[in-house]
Amino acid sequence: MSLVRAKKHLGQHFLTDKKIAARIVDGLVHTDQYREVLEVGPGMGILSDILLDRDYLDTFLIDIDVESYEFLKDKYPQLGARLINGDFLALDLSSIFKGKYAVIGNFPYNISSQILFKILDNREHVVEMVGMFQKEVAERCASKSGTKEYGILSVLIQAYYDIEYLFTVKPGTFNPPPKVNSGVIRLSRNKIDTLPCDEKLFWRTVKAGFNQRRKTLRNALSGVVSKDRMDDHFFFDKRAEQLSVDQFIELTQHLTKLMS
């Protein structure tokens, strides 16, 4: 069985340290809430080996790389239809999973944000995610208000998930080694089914606020609600990075009143 070549255009960096792989899989701690888990971008299966040894999990693999898919098909003939050659970002997850499930992976760094938004879009069913990202992205997701790392992903993820930064991984544990450190995070779905505000407006407000993060929200949100409808609420004189998730919810509730 020939090895798979890492492809730069797919952002592939294959993890080679089995101890790190075991730590990533051990990050799945809420397995009483689901049985099915989807690994994204398994490459040559260093995480898959461990996942498939866990008989309390039904493991699915998806890889966009045909070479990886063929390699894994030979390695794990027992998977059958649970091995998918396709694009995770384009996959209709509801066609595969009918209940709750988890997502895990050493994710390609060039599509990190898109992967996280895909998980957010499927938050009603993805109850846990353990993933390795570029350290900067992992830290950004876990950052708190008032820091320069705090941004759109921080707010949206923390609105729906509890997040933990688990550990840092050095470049030497990959082939080929990336030029940056990596970070592993765990997302655990919180108890909030829907936010106590207009969720579409919440998302729009968060994105507008951070897209012009150096401006006060009075200026940054002028495309959401016209300035002449804004009042003297103190949130409007703050910048997006100064507001917590709960304060963004409160701001959204206030905007709804102003727009009615």
C-alpha positions in Angstrom: 0.0 0.0 0.0 1.8 3.1 -1.2 1.8 6.2 1.0 -0.2 9.3 0.1 1.6 12.4 -1.1 0.7 15.6 0.8 -0.7 18.1 -1.6 0.0 21.8 -1.0 -3.2 23.0 -2.8 -5.3 21.0 -0.3 -3.4 22.3 2.7 -2.4 18.8 3.7 0.1 18.3 6.6 -0.1 14.7 7.8 0.2 14.2 11.5 2.9 11.5 12.3 2.9 11.4 16.1 0.5 8.7 17.4 0.6 10.1 20.9 -0.7 13.4 19.7 -3.3 11.6 17.6 -4.5 9.7 20.7 -4.7 13.0 22.7 -6.9 14.5 19.9 -9.3 11.5 19.9 -9.4 11.5 23.7 -10.7 15.0 23.4 -14.1 13.5 22.5 -15.6 13.4 26.0 -19.4 13.8 25.4 -19.9 10.4 23.8 -22.9 9.7 25.9 -24.7 12.2 23.7 -24.0 10.6 20.3 -22.6 7.5 18.7 -21.7 8.7 15.2 -18.5 10.7 14.5 -17.3 12.2 11.2 -13.6 12.6 10.7 -12.8 15.3 8.1 -9.6 15.0 6.0 -8.2 11.7 7.5 -5.3 11.5 5.1 -3.6 8.2 5.9 -5.7 7.4 8.9 -3.6 8.2 12.0 -6.7 9.4 13.8 -8.9 6.9 12.1 -6.9 4.0 13.5 -7.8 5.1 17.0 -11.4 6.1 16.2 -12.1 2.7 14.7 -10.7 0.9 17.8 -13.4 2.7 19.8 -16.3 0.2 19.4 -18.7 2.7 21.1 -18.3 5.0 18.0 -19.6 4.6 14.5 -16.9 6.4 12.6 -17.4 8.0 9.2 -14.5 9.4 7.1 -14.6 12.1 4.4 -11.7 13.2 2.2 -11.7 15.3 -0.9 -8.4 13.8 -2.0 -8.9 10.8 -4.4 -5.5 9.4 -3.5 -6.3 9.4 0.2 -9.7 8.0 -0.5 -8.3 5.0 -2.5 -5.6 4.5 0.2 -8.2 4.4 3.0 -10.6 2.2 1.0 -7.8 -0.4 0.9 -6.9 0.1 4.5 -10.4 0.0 5.9 -12.5 -2.2 3.6 -15.0 -2.6 6.5 -16.1 1.0 6.2 -18.0 0.7 3.0 -20.3 3.7 2.5 -19.0 5.2 5.7 -15.9 6.2 3.7 -16.8 9.2 1.6 -14.8 10.8 -1.3 -16.1 14.3 -1.3 -15.9 17.9 -0.1 -17.0 18.4 3.5 -17.9 22.0 2.8 -20.3 20.9 0.1 -21.7 17.9 1.9 -25.3 17.7 2.9 -24.7 16.4 6.4 -28.4 15.8 7.0 -28.4 13.2 4.3 -26.0 11.1 6.3 -26.7 11.8 9.9 -30.3 11.9 11.3 -29.4 12.4 14.9 -26.7 14.0 17.0 -23.0 13.4 16.0 -19.5 14.8 16.5 -16.9 16.1 14.0 -13.2 15.6 14.4 -10.1 16.2 12.3 -6.7 17.6 11.7 -8.3 20.3 9.5 -6.6 21.9 6.4 -5.6 25.4 7.6 -6.6 27.1 4.3 -10.3 26.4 5.0 -10.4 26.6 8.8 -13.0 29.4 9.0 -15.2 27.7 6.4 -15.1 24.5 8.4 -16.1 26.3 11.6 -19.0 28.1 9.8 -20.2 24.7 8.4 -20.3 23.4 12.0 -22.2 26.4 13.1 -24.7 26.0 10.3 -25.2 22.4 11.6 -25.2 23.3 15.3 -28.6 21.6 15.9 -26.9 18.2 15.3 -23.1 18.7 15.9 -22.9 18.4 19.6 -19.1 18.2 19.8 -16.1 19.1 17.7 -12.5 18.3 18.4 -10.2 19.8 15.8 -6.6 20.9 15.1 -6.2 24.3 13.5 -3.5 26.9 13.0 -2.7 28.0 16.6 -3.7 31.6 15.8 -7.2 30.4 14.6 -7.7 28.2 17.6 -6.7 31.0 20.0 -9.0 33.4 18.1 -12.0 31.1 18.6 -11.4 30.8 22.3 -10.5 34.5 22.9 -12.6 36.8 25.1 -13.9 40.3 24.6 -11.4 43.1 25.0 -8.6 41.3 23.1 -7.3 41.9 19.6 -7.9 38.2 18.8 -11.6 38.4 19.6 -13.6 38.5 16.4 -16.6 37.2 14.4 -15.8 33.5 14.9 -15.2 34.1 18.7 -18.6 35.6 19.2 -20.6 33.2 16.9 -18.9 30.0 18.2 -19.2 31.1 21.9 -22.9 31.9 21.4 -23.7 28.3 20.7 -20.7 26.3 22.1 -18.6 26.0 25.1 -15.0 26.1 23.9 -11.8 24.8 25.4 -8.3 25.2 24.1 -6.8 21.8 24.7 -3.1 21.9 23.7 -0.5 23.2 21.3 1.2 21.0 18.6 4.7 21.8 17.2 5.4 21.7 13.5 7.8 18.8 13.8 5.0 16.3 14.4 3.8 16.7 10.8 4.9 15.7 7.3 5.5 18.1 5.7 5.9 20.4 8.8 3.8 23.5 8.6 5.5 26.9 9.2 3.3 27.6 12.3 2.3 25.9 15.5 -1.1 24.2 15.7 -3.7 24.3 18.4 -6.4 21.7 19.3 -9.8 22.9 20.5 -13.0 21.3 21.7 -16.4 22.7 21.1 -19.3 21.4 23.2 -22.8 22.4 22.3 -24.3 24.6 25.1 -27.8 24.4 26.4 -29.1 27.3 24.3 -31.3 26.0 21.4 -32.0 29.4 20.0 -30.7 32.8 21.1 -33.2 35.2 22.8 -33.0 37.6 19.9 -33.5 37.7 16.1 -30.7 35.3 15.2 -30.3 36.5 11.6 -29.9 40.1 12.9 -27.5 38.9 15.5 -25.2 37.3 12.9 -25.5 40.4 10.7 -24.7 42.7 13.6 -21.7 40.7 14.7 -20.3 40.6 11.2 -20.9 44.3 10.5 -19.4 45.3 13.8 -16.1 43.4 13.3 -15.8 44.1 9.5 -15.1 47.7 10.6 -13.7 46.8 14.0 -11.8 50.1 14.4 -14.9 52.1 14.2 -17.5 52.6 16.9 -20.6 50.5 16.5 -22.6 53.7 15.7 -20.5 53.9 12.5 -19.9 50.2 11.9 -23.6 49.3 12.1 -24.9 52.2 9.8 -25.5 49.6 7.1 -27.7 47.6 9.5 -29.8 50.5 10.9 -29.5 54.1 9.8 -27.8 56.5 12.1 -30.8 58.7 12.4 -32.7 55.8 14.1 -29.9 55.2 16.6 -30.3 56.5 20.1 -27.9 57.3 22.9 -27.5 53.7 24.0 -23.9 53.4 25.3 -23.2 50.3 23.1 -23.2 52.5 20.0 -20.1 54.3 21.4 -18.2 51.1 21.9 -16.2 49.0 19.4 -17.2 45.4 18.5 -14.3 43.8 20.4 -15.5 45.4 23.6 -18.9 43.6 23.7 -19.3 40.1 25.1 -21.6 37.5 23.5 -24.4 38.4 26.0 -24.0 42.1 25.2 -24.2 41.4 21.4 -27.5 39.6 22.1 -28.7 42.7 24.1 -27.6 45.0 21.3 -29.5 42.9 18.8 -32.6 43.1 21.0 -32.2 46.9 21.1 -31.7 47.1 17.3 -34.9 45.1 16.8 -36.8 47.7 18.8 -35.2 50.6 16.9 -36.1 49.0 13.6 -39.7 48.2 14.4 
